[in-house]
Amino acid sequence: MVEEILNVEICKELRNEILLARNEEQQVIVHCSIYAMDFGDAARIWKSTYLINKQSGKKYKLLFAEGISFAPQWTLIPFKKPLEFTLIFKGLPKSCTSFDLVEIIPEEGGFEVLNVPRNASDVYYVTI
């Protein structure tokens, strides 16, 4: 069987759209679970929460959070089951192979998940 090689021409506009789509910024999705230590425990997320590229040290900002309040508000953690919430961050560069999830806040107790290995889907599940 002989294969034919097709020479396909793509119009300039479509080629530019394809290049833009390929280079379009991706987002990183982190699904989090946090358990209460005592009845009445609560959690919140600060806008100063970042993914930090382990290779470059560059910070990537939190864009959106669902299922948890932003500081100064609090979300009650159900007792004996986790509070589950989702964080969406600005996309990481392809060169990044691992990152830290760090909440940089002016008090103790910020969220911190270190040395998260990068995966192809950029969707992660962590327990805080």
Secondary structure, DSSP 8 states (H G I E B T S, - for coil): -----------HHHHHHHHHHHHS--EEEEEEEE--SSTT-EE-B-S-EEEEETTT--EEEEEEEESS-BTTS-EE--TTS-EEEEEEEE---TT--EEEEEE--SSS---EEEEEE--SS-EEEEE-
